[in-house]
Amino acid sequence: MHPRESCEVLAKFQQIYDIETRGKKRSADHRWTWRQSEAKPIWESLGVWLDSPAARALLPKSKFGESLGYVRNHWEPLPLYLTDGRMLIDNNDVEQWMKQIALGRKNWLFTSSVAAGEGVLLGLRSSVNQIKPKYAAVFNLPHPQDSVISL
């Protein structure tokens, strides 16, 4: 096991995510500047560490070595979010939304009527657009017949 090295790498990723949390409410331009000054140096130091002899000496078949291999193999796209303040650091929001669809798929088969199905669709659309469901009818969301959602 490599507790010291793994703690160092995890601490760097924690710092990166803390920076994103603090910059979340900023505009895209401010977020880009914030990332350049705060997160980019951490990514650069992580890259230097990954190329160091100490990191290269770790066994590639160990769990930690496999994790480092993943980071090395995806090094180009991982810090890509630094180039644009509008980009998210990860796709967790999309994955959570897809989980809602997957979990609800069987339940929606048993909606009692067309109106109930339209209500479910309105709620789903409002969550995607970050609108509280009780206000969704106020917004000009497309009619269910105008949209195609394949489940």
Biotite code that builds the C-alpha atoms (Angstrom):
import biotite.structure as struc

atoms = struc.array([
    struc.Atom([0.000, 0.000, 0.000], chain_id="A", res_id=1, res_name="MET", atom_name="CA", element="C"),
    struc.Atom([1.028, 3.595, -0.543], chain_id="A", res_id=2, res_name="HIS", atom_name="CA", element="C"),
    struc.Atom([-0.846, 5.687, 2.036], chain_id="A", res_id=3, res_name="PRO", atom_name="CA", element="C"),
    struc.Atom([1.333, 8.792, 1.847], chain_id="A", res_id=4, res_name="ARG", atom_name="CA", element="C"),
    struc.Atom([1.225, 9.022, -1.961], chain_id="A", res_id=5, res_name="GLU", atom_name="CA", element="C"),
    struc.Atom([-2.486, 8.265, -2.179], chain_id="A", res_id=6, res_name="SER", atom_name="CA", element="C"),
    struc.Atom([-3.216, 10.930, 0.455], chain_id="A", res_id=7, res_name="CYS", atom_name="CA", element="C"),
    struc.Atom([-1.207, 13.467, -1.541], chain_id="A", res_id=8, res_name="GLU", atom_name="CA", element="C"),
    struc.Atom([-3.095, 12.735, -4.767], chain_id="A", res_id=9, res_name="VAL", atom_name="CA", element="C"),
    struc.Atom([-6.485, 12.724, -3.055], chain_id="A", res_id=10, res_name="LEU", atom_name="CA", element="C"),
    struc.Atom([-5.640, 16.018, -1.351], chain_id="A", res_id=11, res_name="ALA", atom_name="CA", element="C"),
    struc.Atom([-4.870, 17.584, -4.750], chain_id="A", res_id=12, res_name="LYS", atom_name="CA", element="C"),
    struc.Atom([-8.208, 16.424, -6.167], chain_id="A", res_id=13, res_name="PHE", atom_name="CA", element="C"),
    struc.Atom([-9.979, 17.695, -3.034], chain_id="A", res_id=14, res_name="GLN", atom_name="CA", element="C"),
    struc.Atom([-8.346, 21.100, -3.527], chain_id="A", res_id=15, res_name="GLN", atom_name="CA", element="C"),
    struc.Atom([-9.470, 21.134, -7.164], chain_id="A", res_id=16, res_name="ILE", atom_name="CA", element="C"),
    struc.Atom([-13.071, 20.329, -6.229], chain_id="A", res_id=17, res_name="TYR", atom_name="CA", element="C"),
    struc.Atom([-13.011, 22.892, -3.400], chain_id="A", res_id=18, res_name="ASP", atom_name="CA", element="C"),
    struc.Atom([-11.947, 25.536, -5.916], chain_id="A", res_id=19, res_name="ILE", atom_name="CA", element="C"),
    struc.Atom([-14.862, 24.536, -8.158], chain_id="A", res_id=20, res_name="GLU", atom_name="CA", element="C"),
    struc.Atom([-17.306, 24.734, -5.262], chain_id="A", res_id=21, res_name="THR", atom_name="CA", element="C"),
    struc.Atom([-16.132, 28.224, -4.327], chain_id="A", res_id=22, res_name="ARG", atom_name="CA", element="C"),
    struc.Atom([-16.251, 29.377, -7.961], chain_id="A", res_id=23, res_name="GLY", atom_name="CA", element="C"),
    struc.Atom([-19.646, 27.888, -8.779], chain_id="A", res_id=24, res_name="LYS", atom_name="CA", element="C"),
    struc.Atom([-21.623, 31.127, -8.398], chain_id="A", res_id=25, res_name="LYS", atom_name="CA", element="C"),
    struc.Atom([-19.230, 33.219, -10.448], chain_id="A", res_id=26, res_name="ARG", atom_name="CA", element="C"),
    struc.Atom([-19.794, 34.180, -14.065], chain_id="A", res_id=27, res_name="SER", atom_name="CA", element="C"),
    struc.Atom([-18.104, 32.071, -16.755], chain_id="A", res_id=28, res_name="ALA", atom_name="CA", element="C"),
    struc.Atom([-15.402, 34.694, -17.329], chain_id="A", res_id=29, res_name="ASP", atom_name="CA", element="C"),
    struc.Atom([-14.641, 35.012, -13.633], chain_id="A", res_id=30, res_name="HIS", atom_name="CA", element="C"),
    struc.Atom([-14.687, 31.228, -13.260], chain_id="A", res_id=31, res_name="ARG", atom_name="CA", element="C"),
    struc.Atom([-12.130, 30.889, -16.079], chain_id="A", res_id=32, res_name="TRP", atom_name="CA", element="C"),
    struc.Atom([-9.843, 33.442, -14.409], chain_id="A", res_id=33, res_name="THR", atom_name="CA", element="C"),
    struc.Atom([-10.384, 31.761, -11.036], chain_id="A", res_id=34, res_name="TRP", atom_name="CA", element="C"),
    struc.Atom([-9.475, 28.358, -12.468], chain_id="A", res_id=35, res_name="ARG", atom_name="CA", element="C"),
    struc.Atom([-6.355, 29.708, -14.156], chain_id="A", res_id=36, res_name="GLN", atom_name="CA", element="C"),
    struc.Atom([-5.050, 31.248, -10.957], chain_id="A", res_id=37, res_name="SER", atom_name="CA", element="C"),
    struc.Atom([-6.192, 28.588, -8.472], chain_id="A", res_id=38, res_name="GLU", atom_name="CA", element="C"),
    struc.Atom([-6.729, 25.184, -10.128], chain_id="A", res_id=39, res_name="ALA", atom_name="CA", element="C"),
    struc.Atom([-4.226, 25.194, -12.977], chain_id="A", res_id=40, res_name="LYS", atom_name="CA", element="C"),
    struc.Atom([-1.159, 25.230, -10.679], chain_id="A", res_id=41, res_name="PRO", atom_name="CA", element="C"),
    struc.Atom([-2.561, 22.216, -8.807], chain_id="A", res_id=42, res_name="ILE", atom_name="CA", element="C"),
    struc.Atom([-3.083, 20.326, -12.076], chain_id="A", res_id=43, res_name="TRP", atom_name="CA", element="C"),
    struc.Atom([0.461, 21.217, -13.125], chain_id="A", res_id=44, res_name="GLU", atom_name="CA", element="C"),
    struc.Atom([1.917, 19.973, -9.827], chain_id="A", res_id=45, res_name="SER", atom_name="CA", element="C"),
    struc.Atom([-0.129, 16.767, -10.160], chain_id="A", res_id=46, res_name="LEU", atom_name="CA", element="C"),
    struc.Atom([1.279, 16.264, -13.666], chain_id="A", res_id=47, res_name="GLY", atom_name="CA", element="C"),
    struc.Atom([4.817, 16.765, -12.402], chain_id="A", res_id=48, res_name="VAL", atom_name="CA", element="C"),
    struc.Atom([4.218, 14.250, -9.608], chain_id="A", res_id=49, res_name="TRP", atom_name="CA", element="C"),
    struc.Atom([2.715, 11.682, -12.033], chain_id="A", res_id=50, res_name="LEU", atom_name="CA", element="C"),
    struc.Atom([5.883, 11.870, -14.129], chain_id="A", res_id=51, res_name="ASP", atom_name="CA", element="C"),
    struc.Atom([8.187, 11.637, -11.107], chain_id="A", res_id=52, res_name="SER", atom_name="CA", element="C"),
    struc.Atom([10.299, 8.526, -10.467], chain_id="A", res_id=53, res_name="PRO", atom_name="CA", element="C"),
    struc.Atom([8.375, 7.920, -7.213], chain_id="A", res_id=54, res_name="ALA", atom_name="CA", element="C"),
    struc.Atom([5.053, 7.715, -9.060], chain_id="A", res_id=55, res_name="ALA", atom_name="CA", element="C"),
    struc.Atom([6.542, 5.615, -11.872], chain_id="A", res_id=56, res_name="ARG", atom_name="CA", element="C"),
    struc.Atom([7.990, 3.167, -9.322], chain_id="A", res_id=57, res_name="ALA", atom_name="CA", element="C"),
    struc.Atom([4.541, 2.183, -8.036], chain_id="A", res_id=58, res_name="LEU", atom_name="CA", element="C"),
    struc.Atom([3.336, -1.250, -9.093], chain_id="A", res_id=59, res_name="LEU", atom_name="CA", element="C"),
    struc.Atom([0.956, -0.826, -12.048], chain_id="A", res_id=60, res_name="PRO", atom_name="CA", element="C"),
    struc.Atom([-1.217, -3.790, -10.975], chain_id="A", res_id=61, res_name="LYS", atom_name="CA", element="C"),
    struc.Atom([-1.860, -2.417, -7.486], chain_id="A", res_id=62, res_name="SER", atom_name="CA", element="C"),
    struc.Atom([-5.139, -0.581, -6.956], chain_id="A", res_id=63, res_name="LYS", atom_name="CA", element="C"),
    struc.Atom([-3.324, 2.726, -6.561], chain_id="A", res_id=64, res_name="PHE", atom_name="CA", element="C"),
    struc.Atom([-1.161, 1.999, -9.608], chain_id="A", res_id=65, res_name="GLY", atom_name="CA", element="C"),
    struc.Atom([-4.291, 1.252, -11.666], chain_id="A", res_id=66, res_name="GLU", atom_name="CA", element="C"),
    struc.Atom([-5.831, 4.544, -10.528], chain_id="A", res_id=67, res_name="SER", atom_name="CA", element="C"),
    struc.Atom([-2.720, 6.442, -11.519], chain_id="A", res_id=68, res_name="LEU", atom_name="CA", element="C"),
    struc.Atom([-2.746, 4.641, -14.865], chain_id="A", res_id=69, res_name="GLY", atom_name="CA", element="C"),
    struc.Atom([-6.311, 5.862, -15.420], chain_id="A", res_id=70, res_name="TYR", atom_name="CA", element="C"),
    struc.Atom([-5.268, 9.444, -14.648], chain_id="A", res_id=71, res_name="VAL", atom_name="CA", element="C"),
    struc.Atom([-2.267, 9.157, -17.001], chain_id="A", res_id=72, res_name="ARG", atom_name="CA", element="C"),
    struc.Atom([-4.389, 7.654, -19.796], chain_id="A", res_id=73, res_name="ASN", atom_name="CA", element="C"),
    struc.Atom([-6.959, 10.448, -19.487], chain_id="A", res_id=74, res_name="HIS", atom_name="CA", element="C"),
    struc.Atom([-4.561, 13.280, -18.771], chain_id="A", res_id=75, res_name="TRP", atom_name="CA", element="C"),
    struc.Atom([-5.494, 15.281, -21.877], chain_id="A", res_id=76, res_name="GLU", atom_name="CA", element="C"),
    struc.Atom([-9.280, 15.496, -21.246], chain_id="A", res_id=77, res_name="PRO", atom_name="CA", element="C"),
    struc.Atom([-9.226, 15.696, -17.427], chain_id="A", res_id=78, res_name="LEU", atom_name="CA", element="C"),
    struc.Atom([-8.083, 19.332, -17.103], chain_id="A", res_id=79, res_name="PRO", atom_name="CA", element="C"),
    struc.Atom([-9.912, 20.406, -20.277], chain_id="A", res_id=80, res_name="LEU", atom_name="CA", element="C"),
    struc.Atom([-12.513, 22.242, -18.185], chain_id="A", res_id=81, res_name="TYR", atom_name="CA", element="C"),
    struc.Atom([-9.785, 24.799, -17.391], chain_id="A", res_id=82, res_name="LEU", atom_name="CA", element="C"),
    struc.Atom([-10.042, 26.161, -20.935], chain_id="A", res_id=83, res_name="THR", atom_name="CA", element="C"),
    struc.Atom([-13.649, 27.388, -20.655], chain_id="A", res_id=84, res_name="ASP", atom_name="CA", element="C"),
    struc.Atom([-15.462, 28.829, -17.657], chain_id="A", res_id=85, res_name="GLY", atom_name="CA", element="C"),
    struc.Atom([-18.773, 27.426, -18.898], chain_id="A", res_id=86, res_name="ARG", atom_name="CA", element="C"),
    struc.Atom([-17.604, 23.814, -18.698], chain_id="A", res_id=87, res_name="MET", atom_name="CA", element="C"),
    struc.Atom([-18.261, 21.693, -15.635], chain_id="A", res_id=88, res_name="LEU", atom_name="CA", element="C"),
    struc.Atom([-15.454, 19.815, -13.941], chain_id="A", res_id=89, res_name="ILE", atom_name="CA", element="C"),
    struc.Atom([-17.392, 16.531, -14.228], chain_id="A", res_id=90, res_name="ASP", atom_name="CA", element="C"),
    struc.Atom([-20.651, 15.127, -15.530], chain_id="A", res_id=91, res_name="ASN", atom_name="CA", element="C"),
    struc.Atom([-22.217, 14.255, -12.175], chain_id="A", res_id=92, res_name="ASN", atom_name="CA", element="C"),
    struc.Atom([-25.328, 16.366, -12.857], chain_id="A", res_id=93, res_name="ASP", atom_name="CA", element="C"),
    struc.Atom([-26.009, 14.527, -16.113], chain_id="A", res_id=94, res_name="VAL", atom_name="CA", element="C"),
    struc.Atom([-25.426, 11.154, -14.479], chain_id="A", res_id=95, res_name="GLU", atom_name="CA", element="C"),
    struc.Atom([-27.876, 12.010, -11.689], chain_id="A", res_id=96, res_name="GLN", atom_name="CA", element="C"),
    struc.Atom([-30.492, 13.035, -14.239], chain_id="A", res_id=97, res_name="TRP", atom_name="CA", element="C"),
    struc.Atom([-30.000, 9.801, -16.179], chain_id="A", res_id=98, res_name="MET", atom_name="CA", element="C"),
    struc.Atom([-30.344, 7.846, -12.942], chain_id="A", res_id=99, res_name="LYS", atom_name="CA", element="C"),
    struc.Atom([-33.752, 9.471, -12.401], chain_id="A", res_id=100, res_name="GLN", atom_name="CA", element="C"),
    struc.Atom([-34.845, 8.313, -15.837], chain_id="A", res_id=101, res_name="ILE", atom_name="CA", element="C"),
    struc.Atom([-33.570, 4.781, -15.284], chain_id="A", res_id=102, res_name="ALA", atom_name="CA", element="C"),
    struc.Atom([-35.227, 4.499, -11.880], chain_id="A", res_id=103, res_name="LEU", atom_name="CA", element="C"),
    struc.Atom([-38.521, 5.920, -13.093], chain_id="A", res_id=104, res_name="GLY", atom_name="CA", element="C"),
    struc.Atom([-38.750, 3.964, -16.347], chain_id="A", res_id=105, res_name="ARG", atom_name="CA", element="C"),
    struc.Atom([-40.740, 1.027, -14.965], chain_id="A", res_id=106, res_name="LYS", atom_name="CA", element="C"),
    struc.Atom([-42.840, 3.231, -12.711], chain_id="A", res_id=107, res_name="ASN", atom_name="CA", element="C"),
    struc.Atom([-43.960, 5.356, -15.633], chain_id="A", res_id=108, res_name="TRP", atom_name="CA", element="C"),
    struc.Atom([-45.339, 2.299, -17.390], chain_id="A", res_id=109, res_name="LEU", atom_name="CA", element="C"),
    struc.Atom([-48.089, 2.273, -14.800], chain_id="A", res_id=110, res_name="PHE", atom_name="CA", element="C"),
    struc.Atom([-49.297, 5.860, -14.998], chain_id="A", res_id=111, res_name="THR", atom_name="CA", element="C"),
    struc.Atom([-53.065, 5.730, -14.710], chain_id="A", res_id=112, res_name="SER", atom_name="CA", element="C"),
    struc.Atom([-53.885, 8.034, -17.621], chain_id="A", res_id=113, res_name="SER", atom_name="CA", element="C"),
    struc.Atom([-52.452, 10.170, -20.403], chain_id="A", res_id=114, res_name="VAL", atom_name="CA", element="C"),
    struc.Atom([-52.818, 13.226, -18.165], chain_id="A", res_id=115, res_name="ALA", atom_name="CA", element="C"),
    struc.Atom([-50.783, 11.502, -15.433], chain_id="A", res_id=116, res_name="ALA", atom_name="CA", element="C"),
    struc.Atom([-48.084, 10.657, -17.987], chain_id="A", res_id=117, res_name="GLY", atom_name="CA", element="C"),
    struc.Atom([-48.003, 14.278, -19.137], chain_id="A", res_id=118, res_name="GLU", atom_name="CA", element="C"),
    struc.Atom([-47.632, 15.361, -15.501], chain_id="A", res_id=119, res_name="GLY", atom_name="CA", element="C"),
    struc.Atom([-44.646, 13.052, -15.082], chain_id="A", res_id=120, res_name="VAL", atom_name="CA", element="C"),
    struc.Atom([-43.136, 14.419, -18.286], chain_id="A", res_id=121, res_name="LEU", atom_name="CA", element="C"),
    struc.Atom([-43.698, 18.005, -17.139], chain_id="A", res_id=122, res_name="LEU", atom_name="CA", element="C"),
    struc.Atom([-41.990, 17.230, -13.832], chain_id="A", res_id=123, res_name="GLY", atom_name="CA", element="C"),
    struc.Atom([-39.070, 15.586, -15.625], chain_id="A", res_id=124, res_name="LEU", atom_name="CA", element="C"),
    struc.Atom([-38.696, 18.517, -18.008], chain_id="A", res_id=125, res_name="ARG", atom_name="CA", element="C"),
    struc.Atom([-38.864, 20.998, -15.156], chain_id="A", res_id=126, res_name="SER", atom_name="CA", element="C"),
    struc.Atom([-36.110, 19.166, -13.253], chain_id="A", res_id=127, res_name="SER", atom_name="CA", element="C"),
    struc.Atom([-33.896, 19.188, -16.339], chain_id="A", res_id=128, res_name="VAL", atom_name="CA", element="C"),
    struc.Atom([-34.490, 22.919, -16.779], chain_id="A", res_id=129, res_name="ASN", atom_name="CA", element="C"),
    struc.Atom([-34.027, 23.472, -13.009], chain_id="A", res_id=130, res_name="GLN", atom_name="CA", element="C"),
    struc.Atom([-37.553, 24.796, -12.553], chain_id="A", res_id=131, res_name="ILE", atom_name="CA", element="C"),
    struc.Atom([-39.517, 23.900, -9.444], chain_id="A", res_id=132, res_name="LYS", atom_name="CA", element="C"),
    struc.Atom([-42.344, 21.568, -10.577], chain_id="A", res_id=133, res_name="PRO", atom_name="CA", element="C"),
    struc.Atom([-45.070, 23.721, -9.014], chain_id="A", res_id=134, res_name="LYS", atom_name="CA", element="C"),
    struc.Atom([-43.946, 26.630, -11.241], chain_id="A", res_id=135, res_name="TYR", atom_name="CA", element="C"),
    struc.Atom([-43.352, 24.554, -14.373], chain_id="A", res_id=136, res_name="ALA", atom_name="CA", element="C"),
    struc.Atom([-46.746, 25.304, -15.893], chain_id="A", res_id=137, res_name="ALA", atom_name="CA", element="C"),
    struc.Atom([-45.954, 29.047, -15.803], chain_id="A", res_id=138, res_name="VAL", atom_name="CA", element="C"),
    struc.Atom([-42.932, 28.594, -18.066], chain_id="A", res_id=139, res_name="PHE", atom_name="CA", element="C"),
    struc.Atom([-43.441, 28.028, -21.758], chain_id="A", res_id=140, res_name="ASN", atom_name="CA", element="C"),
    struc.Atom([-42.247, 24.417, -21.870], chain_id="A", res_id=141, res_name="LEU", atom_name="CA", element="C"),
    struc.Atom([-43.012, 22.504, -25.065], chain_id="A", res_id=142, res_name="PRO", atom_name="CA", element="C"),
    struc.Atom([-46.093, 20.322, -25.105], chain_id="A", res_id=143, res_name="HIS", atom_name="CA", element="C"),
    struc.Atom([-45.341, 16.608, -24.588], chain_id="A", res_id=144, res_name="PRO", atom_name="CA", element="C"),
    struc.Atom([-46.509, 15.851, -28.131], chain_id="A", res_id=145, res_name="GLN", atom_name="CA", element="C"),
    struc.Atom([-43.863, 18.241, -29.510], chain_id="A", res_id=146, res_name="ASP", atom_name="CA", element="C"),
    struc.Atom([-41.033, 16.451, -27.715], chain_id="A", res_id=147, res_name="SER", atom_name="CA", element="C"),
    struc.Atom([-39.559, 13.041, -28.204], chain_id="A", res_id=148, res_name="VAL", atom_name="CA", element="C"),
    struc.Atom([-38.159, 11.341, -25.135], chain_id="A", res_id=149, res_name="ILE", atom_name="CA", element="C"),
    struc.Atom([-37.268, 7.730, -25.650], chain_id="A", res_id=150, res_name="SER", atom_name="CA", element="C"),
    struc.Atom([-37.067, 5.744, -22.457], chain_id="A", res_id=151, res_name="LEU", atom_name="CA", element="C"),
])
